[in-house]
Amino acid sequence: MRKMKRTAIALLGAMSLAACSPGMYTGGGWAHSAGEMDNKASFAFSVENCESETLGHFSLNDEGWKVPVEMNGHVMDFGELGEFGDNCSFYALLEYVSANPDYPGEGHAVVCFGNEGEPAEDAVAGNIWVSVQSGPFEAYENYGPIFGNVQSHGCDS
């Protein structure tokens, strides 16, 4: 737990120095649950930062954790970590709303994605790291391989 908190602090510091390449980014897939390993945590996102403003949305669901995590929200900031990334190529600062009616509320999270290209179906495509900073899922943390993909796309001319 302490290691994850230190990693979150280091990641937030690195993000302030990170270069944010203009582009569109999409991704989705699943990772092992932060709770029960035989369950899956699914995620999906789409982000565009071609203009001066970052626009995007995301979802994350992990039914295997001690409290079913169901969140949807928008991306406040997104970019590439470049040389600062350690198994983490893209970062996202998120503002979410709980979609779990038993745990209502809003909060913030940091998500980092590593990417190893286009995988075959059910193949590892990098890593995902999630740390929820506030709200109804504040204690949620997850790190592990992604089964799916994360892609960067150029901006439309």
FIKOLZA-1660 file (N, C-alpha, C; in steps of 0.1 Angstrom, whole numbers, plus 5000, padded with zeros to 4 digits):
% residues 157
   i   px   py   pz ch aa at
   1 5008 4988 5000  A  M  N
   1 5000 5000 5000  A  M CA
   1 5009 5013 5000  A  M  C
   2 5019 5013 5009  A  R  N
   2 5028 5024 5009  A  R CA
   2 5035 5026 4996  A  R  C
   3 5039 5015 4990  A  K  N
   3 5046 5016 4977  A  K CA
   3 5037 5022 4966  A  K  C
   4 5024 5018 4966  A  M  N
   4 5015 5024 4957  A  M CA
   4 5013 5039 4959  A  M  C
   5 5013 5044 4972  A  K  N
   5 5011 5058 4975  A  K CA
   5 5024 5065 4970  A  K  C
   6 5036 5060 4973  A  R  N
   6 5048 5066 4968  A  R CA
   6 5048 5067 4953  A  R  C
   7 5044 5056 4946  A  T  N
   7 5043 5055 4932  A  T CA
   7 5034 5066 4927  A  T  C
   8 5022 5068 4933  A  A  N
   8 5013 5078 4929  A  A CA
   8 5019 5092 4930  A  A  C
   9 5026 5095 4941  A  I  N
   9 5033 5108 4943  A  I CA
   9 5043 5110 4932  A  I  C
  10 5051 5099 4929  A  A  N
  10 5062 5100 4919  A  A CA
  10 5055 5102 4905  A  A  C
  11 5044 5095 4902  A  L  N
  11 5038 5096 4889  A  L CA
  11 5032 5110 4888  A  L  C
  12 5026 5116 4898  A  L  N
  12 5020 5129 4897  A  L CA
  12 5031 5139 4894  A  L  C
  13 5043 5138 4900  A  G  N
  13 5054 5146 4898  A  G CA
  13 5059 5145 4883  A  G  C
  14 5060 5133 4879  A  A  N
  14 5065 5131 4865  A  A CA
  14 5055 5136 4855  A  A  C
  15 5042 5136 4858  A  M  N
  15 5032 5141 4849  A  M CA
  15 5033 5156 4847  A  M  C
  16 5038 5163 4857  A  S  N
  16 5040 5177 4856  A  S CA
  16 5051 5180 4846  A  S  C
  17 5060 5171 4844  A  L  N
  17 5071 5173 4834  A  L CA
  17 5069 5166 4821  A  L  C
  18 5058 5158 4820  A  A  N
  18 5056 5150 4808  A  A CA
  18 5052 5158 4796  A  A  C
  19 5057 5154 4784  A  A  N
  19 5053 5160 4772  A  A CA
  19 5040 5154 4767  A  A  C
  20 5031 5162 4764  A  C  N
  20 5018 5157 4759  A  C CA
  20 5016 5159 4744  A  C  C
  21 5018 5148 4737  A  S  N
  21 5017 5149 4723  A  S CA
  21 5003 5150 4718  A  S  C
  22 5000 5159 4709  A  P  N
  22 4986 5160 4704  A  P CA
  22 4982 5147 4698  A  P  C
  23 4970 5143 4699  A  G  N
  23 4965 5131 4693  A  G CA
  23 4952 5126 4699  A  G  C
  24 4948 5115 4694  A  M  N
  24 4936 5108 4699  A  M CA
  24 4941 5094 4704  A  M  C
  25 4935 5090 4715  A  Y  N
  25 4939 5078 4722  A  Y CA
  25 4926 5070 4725  A  Y  C
  26 4927 5057 4723  A  T  N
  26 4916 5048 4726  A  T CA
  26 4921 5035 4732  A  T  C
  27 4912 5029 4740  A  G  N
  27 4917 5017 4746  A  G CA
  27 4905 5010 4753  A  G  C
  28 4908 4997 4755  A  G  N
  28 4898 4989 4763  A  G CA
  28 4903 4975 4764  A  G  C
  29 4896 4968 4774  A  G  N
  29 4900 4955 4776  A  G CA
  29 4897 4951 4791  A  G  C
  30 4906 4943 4796  A  W  N
  30 4904 4938 4810  A  W CA
  30 4917 4935 4816  A  W  C
  31 4917 4935 4830  A  A  N
  31 4929 4931 4838  A  A CA
  31 4923 4922 4849  A  A  C
  32 4931 4916 4856  A  H  N
  32 4926 4908 4867  A  H CA
  32 4921 4917 4878  A  H  C
  33 4911 4913 4885  A  S  N
  33 4904 4921 4895  A  S CA
  33 4914 4924 4906  A  S  C
  34 4912 4935 4913  A  A  N
  34 4920 4939 4924  A  A CA
  34 4916 4931 4937  A  A  C
  35 4905 4924 4936  A  G  N
  35 4901 4915 4947  A  G CA
  35 4903 4901 4943  A  G  C
  36 4893 4895 4938  A  E  N
  36 4893 4880 4934  A  E CA
  36 4900 4879 4921  A  E  C
  37 4911 4871 4921  A  M  N
  37 4919 4869 4908  A  M CA
  37 4911 4862 4897  A  M  C
  38 4901 4855 4900  A  D  N
  38 4893 4848 4890  A  D CA
  38 4883 4857 4884  A  D  C
  39 4881 4870 4889  A  N  N
  39 4873 4880 4883  A  N CA
  39 4881 4889 4874  A  N  C
  40 4874 4897 4866  A  K  N
  40 4880 4906 4857  A  K CA
  40 4876 4921 4861  A  K  C
  41 4885 4930 4859  A  A  N
  41 4883 4944 4859  A  A CA
  41 4883 4949 4845  A  A  C
  42 4872 4954 4840  A  S  N
  42 4871 4959 4826  A  S CA
  42 4872 4974 4825  A  S  C
  43 4878 4979 4814  A  F  N
  43 4880 4993 4813  A  F CA
  43 4878 4997 4798  A  F  C
  44 4875 5009 4796  A  A  N
  44 4874 5015 4782  A  A CA
  44 4876 5030 4783  A  A  C
  45 4882 5036 4773  A  F  N
  45 4884 5050 4773  A  F CA
  45 4886 5055 4758  A  F  C
  46 4883 5068 4757  A  S  N
  46 4886 5075 4744  A  S CA
  46 4889 5089 4748  A  S  C
  47 4900 5094 4743  A  V  N
  47 4905 5107 4746  A  V CA
  47 4910 5114 4734  A  V  C
  48 4908 5127 4733  A  E  N
  48 4913 5136 4722  A  E CA
  48 4919 5148 4728  A  E  C
  49 4932 5151 4725  A  N  N
  49 4938 5163 4729  A  N CA
  49 4945 5170 4717  A  N  C
  50 4937 5171 4706  A  C  N
  50 4942 5177 4694  A  C CA
  50 4941 5193 4694  A  C  C
  51 4931 5198 4701  A  E  N
  51 4929 5212 4703  A  E CA
  51 4936 5216 4716  A  E  C
  52 4932 5227 4721  A  S  N
  52 4938 5232 4734  A  S CA
  52 4932 5225 4746  A  S  C
  53 4921 5218 4744  A  E  N
  53 4914 5212 4755  A  E CA
  53 4914 5197 4754  A  E  C
  54 4916 5190 4765  A  T  N
  54 4915 5175 4765  A  T CA
  54 4900 5171 4767  A  T  C
  55 4896 5163 4758  A  L  N
  55 4882 5158 4758  A  L CA
  55 4882 5143 4759  A  L  C
  56 4875 5137 4768  A  G  N
  56 4874 5122 4768  A  G CA
  56 4865 5117 4779  A  G  C
  57 4863 5104 4778  A  H  N
  57 4855 5097 4788  A  H CA
  57 4861 5083 4790  A  H  C
  58 4857 5077 4801  A  F  N
  58 4862 5064 4805  A  F CA
  58 4852 5056 4813  A  F  C
  59 4854 5044 4815  A  S  N
  59 4846 5035 4824  A  S CA
  59 4856 5025 4830  A  S  C
  60 4853 5021 4842  A  L  N
  60 4860 5010 4849  A  L CA
  60 4851 5003 4858  A  L  C
  61 4851 4989 4856  A  N  N
  61 4842 4981 4864  A  N CA
  61 4850 4969 4870  A  N  C
  62 4850 4967 4883  A  D  N
  62 4856 4956 4890  A  D CA
  62 4847 4950 4900  A  D  C
  63 4840 4940 4896  A  E  N
  63 4830 4934 4905  A  E CA
  63 4836 4925 4916  A  E  C
  64 4849 4922 4914  A  G  N
  64 4856 4913 4923  A  G CA
  64 4862 4919 4935  A  G  C
  65 4862 4933 4936  A  W  N
  65 4868 4940 4947  A  W CA
  65 4858 4939 4959  A  W  C
  66 4862 4943 4971  A  K  N
  66 4854 4942 4983  A  K CA
  66 4841 4950 4981  A  K  C
  67 4841 4961 4974  A  V  N
  67 4829 4968 4970  A  V CA
  67 4829 4969 4955  A  V  C
  68 4818 4965 4949  A  P  N
  68 4818 4965 4934  A  P CA
  68 4821 4979 4929  A  P  C
  69 4832 4980 4922  A  V  N
  69 4836 4993 4916  A  V CA
  69 4830 4994 4902  A  V  C
  70 4822 5004 4901  A  E  N
  70 4815 5008 4889  A  E CA
  70 4816 5023 4887  A  E  C
  71 4825 5028 4878  A  M  N
  71 4827 5042 4877  A  M CA
  71 4827 5046 4862  A  M  C
  72 4822 5058 4860  A  N  N
  72 4822 5064 4847  A  N CA
  72 4826 5079 4849  A  N  C
  73 4832 5084 4839  A  G  N
  73 4836 5098 4841  A  G CA
  73 4843 5104 4829  A  G  C
  74 4849 5116 4831  A  H  N
  74 4856 5122 4821  A  H CA
  74 4871 5124 4824  A  H  C
  75 4879 5126 4814  A  V  N
  75 4893 5127 4815  A  V CA
  75 4896 5142 4817  A  V  C
  76 4903 5146 4828  A  M  N
  76 4907 5159 4830  A  M CA
  76 4920 5163 4824  A  M  C
  77 4929 5153 4823  A  D  N
  77 4942 5155 4816  A  D CA
  77 4947 5142 4812  A  D  C
  78 4955 5142 4801  A  F  N
  78 4960 5129 4795  A  F CA
  78 4973 5132 4788  A  F  C
  79 4982 5123 4788  A  G  N
  79 4995 5125 4780  A  G CA
  79 5004 5113 4780  A  G  C
  80 5015 5115 4774  A  E  N
  80 5025 5104 4774  A  E CA
  80 5036 5107 4784  A  E  C
  81 5041 5097 4790  A  L  N
  81 5051 5099 4800  A  L CA
  81 5065 5098 4794  A  L  C
  82 5067 5093 4782  A  G  N
  82 5080 5092 4776  A  G CA
  82 5090 5084 4785  A  G  C
  83 5102 5091 4787  A  E  N
  83 5112 5084 4795  A  E CA
  83 5109 5083 4810  A  E  C
  84 5098 5090 4815  A  F  N
  84 5094 5089 4829  A  F CA
  84 5086 5076 4832  A  F  C
  85 5081 5070 4821  A  G  N
  85 5072 5059 4823  A  G CA
  85 5080 5046 4826  A  G  C
  86 5075 5039 4836  A  D  N
  86 5081 5026 4840  A  D CA
  86 5069 5016 4838  A  D  C
  87 5069 5009 4827  A  N  N
  87 5057 5001 4823  A  N CA
  87 5044 5009 4822  A  N  C
  88 5046 5022 4820  A  C  N
  88 5035 5031 4819  A  C CA
  88 5037 5041 4808  A  C  C
  89 5030 5040 4797  A  S  N
  89 5033 5049 4786  A  S CA
  89 5024 5062 4786  A  S  C
  90 5011 5060 4790  A  F  N
  90 5001 5071 4790  A  F CA
  90 4995 5072 4804  A  F  C
  91 4992 5084 4808  A  Y  N
  91 4986 5087 4820  A  Y CA
  91 4973 5094 4818  A  Y  C
  92 4964 5093 4827  A  A  N
  92 4951 5100 4827  A  A CA
  92 4947 5104 4841  A  A  C
  93 4943 5117 4843  A  L  N
  93 4937 5121 4855  A  L CA
  93 4922 5122 4853  A  L  C
  94 4915 5115 4861  A  L  N
  94 4901 5112 4859  A  L CA
  94 4892 5118 4870  A  L  C
  95 4880 5123 4866  A  E  N
  95 4870 5127 4875  A  E CA
  95 4858 5118 4873  A  E  C
  96 4854 5110 4883  A  Y  N
  96 4844 5100 4881  A  Y CA
  96 4831 5102 4889  A  Y  C
  97 4821 5095 4885  A  V  N
  97 4808 5094 4892  A  V CA
  97 4806 5079 4894  A  V  C
  98 4802 5075 4906  A  S  N
  98 4799 5061 4909  A  S CA
  98 4787 5057 4901  A  S  C
  99 4787 5045 4895  A  A  N
  99 4776 5039 4888  A  A CA
  99 4770 5028 4897  A  A  C
 100 4775 5027 4909  A  N  N
 100 4770 5017 4918  A  N CA
 100 4760 5024 4927  A  N  C
 101 4747 5021 4927  A  P  N
 101 4737 5028 4935  A  P CA
 101 4739 5026 4950  A  P  C
 102 4746 5015 4954  A  D  N
 102 4748 5013 4968  A  D CA
 102 4760 5022 4974  A  D  C
 103 4768 5027 4965  A  Y  N
 103 4780 5036 4968  A  Y CA
 103 4780 5048 4959  A  Y  C
 104 4770 5057 4961  A  P  N
 104 4770 5069 4953  A  P CA
 104 4781 5079 4956  A  P  C
 105 4784 5088 4947  A  G  N
 105 4793 5098 4949  A  G CA
 105 4802 5101 4937  A  G  C
 106 4811 5110 4939  A  E  N
 106 4821 5114 4929  A  E CA
 106 4835 5114 4935  A  E  C
 107 4845 5113 4926  A  G  N
 107 4859 5113 4931  A  G CA
 107 4868 5115 4919  A  G  C
 108 4881 5113 4923  A  H  N
 108 4892 5115 4913  A  H CA
 108 4901 5102 4914  A  H  C
 109 4907 5099 4902  A  A  N
 109 4916 5088 4901  A  A CA
 109 4927 5091 4891  A  A  C
 110 4938 5083 4893  A  V  N
 110 4949 5084 4883  A  V CA
 110 4950 5070 4877  A  V  C
 111 4951 5070 4864  A  V  N
 111 4953 5057 4857  A  V CA
 111 4965 5058 4848  A  V  C
 112 4973 5048 4847  A  C  N
 112 4984 5047 4838  A  C CA
 112 4983 5035 4830  A  C  C
 113 4986 5036 4817  A  F  N
 113 4986 5025 4808  A  F CA
 113 4999 5022 4802  A  F  C
 114 5004 5010 4801  A  G  N
 114 5016 5006 4794  A  G CA
 114 5010 5000 4781  A  G  C
 115 5018 5000 4770  A  N  N
 115 5013 4994 4758  A  N CA
 115 5024 4987 4751  A  N  C
 116 5021 4975 4746  A  E  N
 116 5031 4968 4739  A  E CA
 116 5026 4965 4725  A  E  C
 117 5018 4973 4719  A  G  N
 117 5013 4972 4706  A  G CA
 117 5000 4964 4705  A  G  C
 118 4997 4960 4692  A  E  N
 118 4985 4953 4690  A  E CA
 118 4986 4938 4693  A  E  C
 119 4979 4934 4704  A  P  N
 119 4980 4920 4708  A  P CA
 119 4970 4911 4700  A  P  C
 120 4973 4898 4701  A  A  N
 120 4964 4888 4696  A  A CA
 120 4953 4887 4706  A  A  C
 121 4941 4882 4703  A  E  N
 121 4930 4880 4712  A  E CA
 121 4935 4873 4725  A  E  C
 122 4931 4878 4736  A  D  N
 122 4935 4872 4749  A  D CA
 122 4950 4872 4752  A  D  C
 123 4957 4881 4746  A  A  N
 123 4972 4882 4748  A  A CA
 123 4975 4895 4756  A  A  C
 124 4985 4894 4764  A  V  N
 124 4989 4906 4772  A  V CA
 124 4994 4917 4763  A  V  C
 125 4989 4929 4766  A  A  N
 125 4992 4941 4757  A  A CA
 125 4998 4952 4765  A  A  C
 126 5004 4950 4776  A  G  N
 126 5010 4960 4785  A  G CA
 126 5004 4959 4799  A  G  C
 127 5004 4970 4806  A  N  N
 127 5000 4971 4820  A  N CA
 127 4990 4982 4822  A  N  C
 128 4982 4981 4832  A  I  N
 128 4973 4991 4837  A  I CA
 128 4976 4993 4852  A  I  C
 129 4976 5006 4856  A  W  N
 129 4978 5009 4870  A  W CA
 129 4967 5019 4874  A  W  C
 130 4959 5016 4884  A  V  N
 130 4948 5025 4888  A  V CA
 130 4950 5028 4903  A  V  C
 131 4948 5041 4906  A  S  N
 131 4948 5045 4920  A  S CA
 131 4937 5056 4922  A  S  C
 132 4927 5052 4929  A  V  N
 132 4916 5061 4932  A  V CA
 132 4919 5070 4944  A  V  C
 133 4919 5083 4942  A  Q  N
 133 4924 5092 4952  A  Q CA
 133 4913 5097 4961  A  Q  C
 134 4900 5097 4957  A  S  N
 134 4889 5102 4965  A  S CA
 134 4876 5096 4960  A  S  C
 135 4866 5098 4968  A  G  N
 135 4852 5094 4965  A  G CA
 135 4849 5080 4971  A  G  C
 136 4838 5074 4966  A  P  N
 136 4833 5061 4972  A  P CA
 136 4843 5050 4970  A  P  C
 137 4852 5050 4961  A  F  N
 137 4861 5039 4958  A  F CA
 137 4876 5043 4962  A  F  C
 138 4877 5052 4971  A  E  N
 138 4890 5058 4974  A  E CA
 138 4901 5048 4977  A  E  C
 139 4899 5037 4983  A  A  N
 139 4909 5027 4986  A  A CA
 139 4913 5018 4975  A  A  C
 140 4906 5019 4963  A  Y  N
 140 4908 5010 4952  A  Y CA
 140 4921 5013 4945  A  Y  C
 141 4929 5002 4944  A  E  N
 141 4942 5002 4936  A  E CA
 141 4943 4989 4929  A  E  C
 142 4948 4990 4916  A  N  N
 142 4950 4978 4908  A  N CA
 142 4962 4980 4899  A  N  C
 143 4970 4970 4898  A  Y  N
 143 4981 4970 4888  A  Y CA
 143 4982 4956 4882  A  Y  C
 144 4984 4955 4869  A  G  N
 144 4986 4943 4863  A  G CA
 144 4985 4943 4848  A  G  C
 145 4987 4932 4842  A  P  N
 145 4987 4931 4827  A  P CA
 145 4973 4934 4821  A  P  C
 146 4974 4941 4809  A  I  N
 146 4961 4944 4802  A  I CA
 146 4959 4933 4792  A  I  C
 147 4947 4928 4791  A  F  N
 147 4943 4920 4780  A  F CA
 147 4933 4928 4772  A  F  C
 148 4938 4934 4761  A  G  N
 148 4930 4943 4753  A  G CA
 148 4941 4952 4745  A  G  C
 149 4938 4964 4744  A  N  N
 149 4948 4973 4738  A  N CA
 149 4946 4988 4741  A  N  C
 150 4957 4995 4739  A  V  N
 150 4957 5010 4741  A  V CA
 150 4964 5015 4728  A  V  C
 151 4957 5024 4721  A  Q  N
 151 4963 5029 4708  A  Q CA
 151 4963 5044 4708  A  Q  C
 152 4973 5049 4701  A  S  N
 152 4974 5063 4698  A  S CA
 152 4971 5065 4684  A  S  C
 153 4964 5076 4681  A  H  N
 153 4960 5080 4667  A  H CA
 153 4964 5094 4665  A  H  C
 154 4968 5098 4653  A  G  N
 154 4971 5112 4649  A  G CA
 154 4958 5120 4649  A  G  C
 155 4960 5133 4650  A  C  N
 155 4948 5142 4649  A  C CA
 155 4944 5144 4635  A  C  C
 156 4931 5146 4633  A  D  N
 156 4925 5148 4620  A  D CA
 156 4930 5162 4615  A  D  C
 157 4934 5163 4603  A  S  N
 157 4939 5175 4598  A  S CA
 157 4927 5185 4595  A  S  C
% end
